[in-house]
């Protein structure tokens, strides 16, 4: 880290005191020392839970001292004496922040307790920095003169981003309003943490325990074996346990002939956070919505969605509503046809009942088999987790020349985590990648990618990223490896696309190195999904786990022909959740909110059919009610899909899935040079034209 030698004269005593305190703790706290591990990855084998709070407190003290030195510098504010040192502040906090990765992927009661202690401390620290009037004044001074300081394009962008950060945070407001915002920020940080903790408790708290083997009718052997192993882990040998983790409840809904049990587990899933118990999230949601609305209005916006989307490609909530409605109408018509086909199947079997939401997976799978002679169990033997991973590595190698070397000398945070060194075509180090694939009680649901250390430069020296992919995929059972569903396979490709973005981001400054609008960030991930189903790629990685047989052309053809199947359902449940998110963050009435009534009214307004519920009901909508940055932005996946469909068409149109010229342009303009321009500006450099929604509708079979 660049030391502020010339800036600390006025605060030398304070700085020295802080440094001495850190030095005293270094020997006993690895988070305060240089990591003496391969590639300076976090020393998970040495880090203890007792290290986190002291490290964060030392990190806050270090950052305060560094910022004080910037503020007290008697020289006129410049890029070099204000923006650069501010961009480099907080080395200890960056190291200590590995805590957040652990708390999401491998939490324990102790880590959760630390999170509750740490959250108000860090919220207060962010407030102190974000509202620091001396720091803001110096940044504003540079911002006001940026065109006359001889700065290059990247440096101007850094200045603009930092100024915008402070302005959007409220630093320019009168003191009374700043104090109101501080209180809101601190309260929101605790509410969103509580939402996350409640959701994890609700997910872990339900188990469907089957004691009678007859109740397993219809379930594939692998699903039954996994349930038996779940039972053994829960000291229920001889029984079968199904949970609310996706690899458990989705196969149960898809194959179980026991309609009453399908209903039971599905209702348990969609009632999470809505059980009027200690883990209920309804009051938390009402408080979050009200506070966010107050926050936005203090900052000069009409509602929270306006505040968020103003910083995105879409610019206004009206543009997002218009976009989503363009997709909603054709998707709903397709979904109704899908529903009617399944109802006809039920009637033909003398079912004597109306299709319900807990029936959709079961009957859509039956319908897929009837239409395409294809079911998930035919595919799974060809998608062993290790083979899928190698297929992803193959695509990355063909597109970008990357190579992946498994490392057993790198400490990991859980025994199931694998570590890989990423190298370029010339064997130069690019990154470290952790892959963590299977569900456990301490892991949040879903899949995500992040960086324990982002790529950066310090004193002109490249700092290489440490990236992780966390997923909740089907576990190995018995003598079978982990066999992935097609959805899990494409999810793996998706998260790896985020990893590529982390590998290649190459700005000189931390603030802008990987800075993209929220509705652009899913482009690198979603475009990767396209390669997963191409015949040329499938034949590289889809190999039978027992025989090594390459997936036959017949199955590839079935996968591709069924690509549009059930897309009405998939699109409708997603768009319904996106519209629900927008409604929450544009509502004009934030007093005395009845969460369930609000949600029902929102879904009735758009005509959501009874047989489908939104992909996320409000009480477990973690994307928008936790600390995630998807609040008022869940639409981003679909927005980015317009871009990814168009981007992949460029490769298809060229006749070469691994067109090196296109891959180099995509890497340069989309993945690497985020520090030089906003989303569409960078996309146009790659594609040369704006994309059309038609590519998305065609891709999903809605046109």
PEWO-V778994 format. One record per pair of residues at least 4 apart in sequence whose C-alpha atoms are under 6 Angstrom apart, sorted by sequence separation. I is the first residue (numbers start at 1). J is the second residue. If there is no record, write none. Layout:
i=(I,I)
j=(J,J)
//
This chain:
i=(8,12,25,36,37,55,64,78,79,80,93,102,103,107,114,115,119,126,127,128,133,136,140,142,151,164,167,184,201,232,246,252,263,267,276,297,305,306,324,328,347,360,363,368,369,396,397,423,424,457,476,484,501,509,522,523,538,544,557,558,567,568,571,572,583,600,617,622,630,636,641,643,649,665,666,667,668,669,677,684,698,35,77,166,167,231,232,243,244,275,296,297,310,346,369,383,397,423,457,476,543,544,603,616,623,667,668,677,684,697,698,26,231,242,273,274,301,309,310,369,396,423,457,476,507,543,624,651,697,26,273,296,309,423,456,475,506,543,623,624,231,273,296,422,455,474,505,543,231,253,422,455,505,542,231,293,306,422,455,230,293,296,421,454,539,70,228,292,407,420,453,670,227,406,407,420,453,669,227,406,419,452,227,405,419,451,143,404,405,418,451,404,418,450,669,404,417,450,403,417,449,403,449,666,342,402,448,665,29,402,448,401,402,447,401,447,63,498,63,497,498,211,497,210,210,495,209,494,497,209,494,59,208,431,435,437,439,59,208,431,432,433,434,435,436,437,438,494,207,431,433,437,438,493,494,130,207,219,437,493,56,218,219,438,577,218,576,577,218,490,577,131,217,203,573,574,573,646,449,15,582,645,457,581,642,645,456,642,127,578,578,8,77,7,71,123,71,78,31,7,202,198,266,263,385,384,385,384,383,383,380,380,380,254,255,253,254,253,522,519,523,527,522,520,523,564,564,391,388,387,383,515,520,382,514,382,382,513,381,512,381,505,506,504,505,504,507,501,312,247,335,334,335,331,331,226,357,356,357,399,399,305,304,305,303,290,286,282,305,107,106,106,105,281,104,104,273,98,44,44,44,330,192,192,192,1,154,154)
j=(12,16,29,40,41,59,68,82,83,84,97,106,107,111,118,119,123,130,131,132,137,140,144,146,155,168,171,188,205,236,250,256,267,271,280,301,309,310,328,332,351,364,367,372,373,400,401,427,428,461,480,488,505,513,526,527,542,548,561,562,571,572,575,576,587,604,621,626,634,640,645,647,653,669,670,671,672,673,681,688,702,40,82,171,172,236,237,248,249,280,301,302,315,351,374,388,402,428,462,481,548,549,608,621,628,672,673,682,689,702,703,32,237,248,279,280,307,315,316,375,402,429,463,482,513,549,630,657,703,33,280,303,316,430,463,482,513,550,630,631,239,281,304,430,463,482,513,551,240,262,431,464,514,551,241,303,316,432,465,241,304,307,432,465,550,82,240,304,419,432,465,682,240,419,420,433,466,682,241,420,433,466,242,420,434,466,159,420,421,434,467,421,435,467,686,422,435,468,422,436,468,423,469,686,363,423,469,686,51,424,470,424,425,470,425,471,89,524,90,524,525,239,525,239,240,525,240,525,528,241,526,92,241,464,468,470,472,93,242,465,466,467,468,469,470,471,472,528,242,466,468,472,473,528,529,166,243,255,473,529,93,255,256,475,614,256,614,615,257,529,616,171,257,244,614,615,615,691,495,65,632,695,508,632,693,696,510,696,182,634,635,69,138,69,134,186,135,142,96,73,272,279,358,358,482,482,483,483,483,484,483,484,485,361,362,361,362,362,637,636,640,644,640,640,644,700,701,541,541,541,542,674,679,542,674,543,544,675,544,675,545,671,672,671,672,672,675,671,517,474,568,568,569,568,572,477,611,611,612,658,663,585,585,586,586,590,593,595,632,442,442,443,443,619,443,444,619,452,411,412,413,702,625,626,627,458,675,676)
//
